[in-house]
Amino acid sequence: MNYQRVAAMENGLKKENFCSENKEGKSVINGLSQANGIALSVSIPNVPIREKWGKGVEFMLSCIAYSVGFGNIWKFPYTALENGGGAFLIPYLIVLFLIGRPIYYLEMVMGQFCSRGCVKIYDMAPIMRGVGVGQSLAMFVVMTYYTPVLAITLYYLISSFNAELPWSRCDPSWSRCIDSVSREFSNVNASQNMNVSAELFFTKTVMHRAPLAQGLGIPDMDLTLCLLASWLIVAIILIKGIRSTGKCAYFLAIFPYVIILILFVHSCTLEGASKGILFFLTPDWKQLFEPRVWMEAVTQCFFSLSICFGGIIAYSSFNNFSNNVYRDAMIISWLDTFTSIIVGCIVFGVLGNLAHVTNKDNIQDVVRQGPGLTFMAYPDAIAKFEYFPQLFSVLFFLMLFIVGIGSNLGVVTSIITAIRDRCPTLENWKVASVVSIVGFSLSTIYMAPGGLDLLDVFDNYGAKYVTLTFALFELITFGWIYGVDRICRDIQFMLNIDTNKFWRICWGILTPSVVFVILIGCLVDHKPVDVPEEYNIVGWCVYALAVIQLPLWAIYAICSQKKSGFVNKFKSAFKPTKSWGPENYHTREAYNLYLEKLKDSSDADDCSNVLKFVYRRVFK
């Protein structure tokens, strides 16, 4: 840490492995040894040590694997297309710069500083603990429907190894069907309500879709087995804790980019690909002045970077105290955006080829939203490839499956961290096993014929609205209740970095204001999901269940204060708990002395003097 380095240089000491863990699981300080070989070693018994990443790069790779997911592959291209194509990239990049990066950096800083998950981090202001609980509920909802999409992806991946892609030709039982392998699909076929075999394969063979009036139906056995396999992979990786996640991150974060590079080169060489890519990137400048486009840019930024869900805070809480999260936040946020654009070029290059071979002038005619883009339009295009369609199908769905696993690890880790922060004596493998079993049991409902309709409902109400709502309260808690000045002071103590006015303005004013406007806009412009009314009612109930955590936990926090009188209890609930601060005992003591010196010293702006004072009080 920086105050140790300053003190060590002042006294001719060398810093060596400041904090480690002995065989008995005790926190041991092995910090400063002089040239004469005398070492200071202080053991603090019964202080639980939080598991740490094996290497700093494992944290960054895990965050990349978590942030780069389905939102980049199917949501970003379609959202960009519907909101002005290339013109959408302008507000998106502005939003990324003013909202996405500041929140990403803020969550990393706060998670690393206090080594707490998304619930216990509200020790900074116990009255707002409901924010973390609500975010955990949102993550739980996401967990239940994220893995089913993985299961469908795995089904397509396995099917891609057949001698002929099973969706390339019509099944005899399908009426009004034309083979996807055929290049003769025309506007005449479309006017006759003909469907390509890739679409019917998804709706009839994979999902067994039925009219909504028939209800959800019974889960498909093949998809349920794929779901079980997906959950087993997630559970096996998580069962040994964050260190096994970090080791897997090398593959989960890097290998997809190898596939993306191959698919990008191949996509650019297809006939008609340039038309599709230009269609994706060409700006429609009129859209730039539509409020809806900016709202969609903010929403996409949240879901693309996976901010305000709790996953970034959870991952950061396993960092070493002095890890350079500023560097990591900048790299990951820009890499995520670059990935979205490249994947968009891949998808629309393939769709451009599909429009070319089917003689369609408007690429909009072959574009599908969400799962339809991934499991209908793209497979239909792959079936028409002249060379190695199975190979490119395997590559695409393998990439999709890997990025899905990486994202789901972050989702489940956030839930496990919240539970273990509350009950630290529980072993990780037990919590991971129970969460995986419960997640699998609830996920099976999405494998039913009507499961995708329920997925749309929970994605809209349980993820989108809940996330935006708690994003606002998270920013209010961090920036206003805890305070931007305190955050900047903590960054100075932890990283020895002076926080400039840009970050201060974003955290204190700009970012929460924009999120508030977007949240109000989304609620005012709300349109029910196109499903039976009772489904939408269930969605609103999920939203209400999450939001009601705010007043419930606020009341609990106020009643738990040891002060006398309601007013004193109320005020005390806004203040950090006594245990708030760095996880390590000596670091926290040094931090408290650092704050004391900042208050008492007239030379508080001279950080080096403050840090020297802290060293003398702690180590002498």
Protein Blocks (a to p, Z undefined) as FASTA:
>chain_A
ZZlmmmmmmnopacehkbacdfkopacddfbccfkopacddddehiacddddfbfklmmm
mmmmmmmcfklmmmmmmmmmmnopjmmmmmmmmmmmmmmmmmmmmmmmmmmmnopafklm
mmmommlmmmmmmmmmmmmmmmmmmmmmmmmmmmmmmmmmpmbdfklpccfklghiacfk
bckbcfklmmnopacfklmmmmmmmnopacfklonbjcdfklmmmmmmmmmmmmmmmmno
jmlmmmmmmmmmmmmmmmmmmmmmmmmmpghklmmmmmmmmccfklmmpmklmmmmmmmm
mmmnopanommmmmmmmpcfklcfklmmmmmmmmmmmmmmmmmmmmmmmmmmmmmmnopa
blklmpcehjlmmmmmmmmmmmmpmghklmmmmmmmmmmmmmmmmmmmmmmmmmmmmmmm
mmmmbcfklmmmmmmmmmmmmmmmmmpmklmmmmmmmmmmmmmmmmmmmmmmmmmmmmmm
nopklmmmmmmmmnopacdfklmmmmmmmmmmmmmmmmmmmmmmpccddddfklmmmmmm
mmmmmmmmmmmmmmmmmmmpmbecjklmmmmmmpccfkgccfblklmmmmmmmmmmmmmp
mklmmmmlmmmmmmmmmmZZ
